[in-house]
Amino acid sequence: MTSNASNFKFENLKVWQKSLDYVEFIYKISQDFPKIEIFGLQSQLRRAAISVALNIAEGSGKTTDKSFSKFLDDSVGSLRESVTCLYIAKRLKYISDADFDLAYSQATEISKMLYSLAKSLSVK
């Protein structure tokens, strides 16, 4: 059953929506990694990117803003992990400079959004 109505608070968060775009792009640029990386760098990069969205979603269901902020911090950590994987992929020439730049730009935007959201929670 699909619906256009949002059932969960996180579905309305622009940062969560952007994080899904990021995951989609990460999957696209990592699909041609060497087969040896299926359980290595490719998996780590994808899991880190997915974790950004997962932590936002999980944190949004917490009963306090402080708890939600902790999950946003975890999202930032996962984002940094994914960026480090991107640097490794670039150095190993698994991704192009253009793909790296676009993914890095997306990560930067998401990071700023996460910090802004966390700051707004601490002001309440």
Residue pairs with C-beta under 8 A, 6 or more apart in sequence:
6 12
8 57
8 60
8 61
9 60
9 61
10 16
10 56
10 57
10 60
10 61
13 56
13 60
13 117
14 113
15 56
15 110
15 113
15 114
15 117
16 53
16 56
16 57
16 60
18 106
18 109
18 110
18 113
19 49
19 52
19 53
19 56
19 75
19 110
20 53
21 106
22 49
22 52
22 53
22 82
22 103
22 106
22 107
22 110
23 46
23 49
23 50
23 52
23 53
25 102
25 103
25 106
26 45
26 46
26 49
26 82
26 103
27 46
29 89
29 95
29 99
29 103
30 42
30 45
30 46
30 89
30 94
30 95
32 94
33 41
33 42
33 89
33 94
34 94
37 43
37 94
41 85
41 88
41 89
41 92
41 94
44 81
44 85
45 82
45 85
45 86
45 89
48 78
48 79
48 81
48 82
48 85
49 78
49 82
51 74
51 75
51 78
51 81
52 75
52 78
52 79
52 82
52 110
53 75
55 71
55 72
55 74
55 75
55 78
56 71
56 72
56 75
56 114
58 71
59 67
59 68
59 69
59 70
59 71
59 72
59 74
59 75
60 68
60 71
62 68
62 71
65 121
65 122
65 124
66 121
68 121
69 118
69 121
69 122
72 114
72 117
72 118
72 121
73 118
75 114
76 111
76 114
76 115
79 107
79 110
79 111
79 114
82 107
83 104
83 107
86 95
86 100
86 103
86 104
86 107
87 100
89 95
89 100
90 97
90 100
95 103
